[in-house]
């Protein structure tokens, strides 16, 4: 007997790409509202690496938890993290700019429609060579919300001065067949 999958669930991988694509698409408009003197984020990564410019954003999956009571579908809650490093010679401005970038990211995520999370979107990222996301199935994403913002001053090996790291937790409630 051959293998037949019980579900077509995709879990967190497409959500990270959708998250990056939504930010790439909407950040300029949100920055125009929050702080028009800030540059859009151009450094997007799914893992740690050398900071070649600031702001530097890493998007990672944190956890995916499943609902054991659901039958016939895979109901899950995925937590993703946006870790944004903001560097500045003047630490006062680094703090202010970091909080403005956090507000911008929050605005972008919370104003995106549920359809944005399940529609193919343009993306610029080395792990998506075709330049278009492959999202979860239509209507699979039931809710998306920002659960928290956390701020920390950190040192990174290739940067002389400390940078402000803003970590935002985004929660995706999904039901896939």
Rosetta blueprint (number, residue, H / E / L):
1 X L
2 X L
3 X L
4 X L
5 X L
6 X L
7 X L
8 X L
9 X L
10 X L
11 X L
12 X L
13 X H
14 X H
15 X H
16 X H
17 X H
18 X H
19 X H
20 X H
21 X H
22 X H
23 X H
24 X H
25 X H
26 X H
27 X H
28 X H
29 X H
30 X H
31 X H
32 X H
33 X H
34 X H
35 X L
36 X L
37 X L
38 X L
39 X L
40 X L
41 X L
42 X L
43 X E
44 X E
45 X E
46 X L
47 X L
48 X L
49 X L
50 X L
51 X L
52 X L
53 X L
54 X L
55 X L
56 X E
57 X E
58 X E
59 X E
60 X E
61 X E
62 X E
63 X E
64 X E
65 X E
66 X E
67 X L
68 X L
69 X L
70 X L
71 X L
72 X L
73 X L
74 X E
75 X E
76 X E
77 X E
78 X E
79 X E
80 X E
81 X E
82 X E
83 X E
84 X E
85 X E
86 X E
87 X L
88 X L
89 X L
90 X L
91 X H
92 X H
93 X H
94 X H
95 X H
96 X H
97 X H
98 X H
99 X H
100 X H
101 X H
102 X H
103 X H
104 X H
105 X H
106 X H
107 X H
108 X H
109 X H
110 X H
111 X H
112 X L
113 X L
114 X H
115 X H
116 X H
117 X H
118 X L
119 X L
120 X L
121 X L
122 X E
123 X L
124 X L
125 X L
126 X L
127 X L
128 X L
129 X L
130 X L
131 X L
132 X E
133 X L
134 X L
135 X L
136 X L
137 X L
138 X L
139 X L
140 X L
141 X E
142 X E
143 X E
144 X E
145 X E
146 X E
147 X E
148 X E
149 X E
150 X E
151 X E
152 X E
153 X E
154 X E
155 X L
156 X L
157 X L
158 X L
159 X L
160 X L
161 X L
162 X L
163 X E
164 X E
165 X E
166 X E
167 X E
168 X E
169 X E
170 X E
171 X E
172 X E
173 X E
174 X E
175 X E
176 X E
177 X L
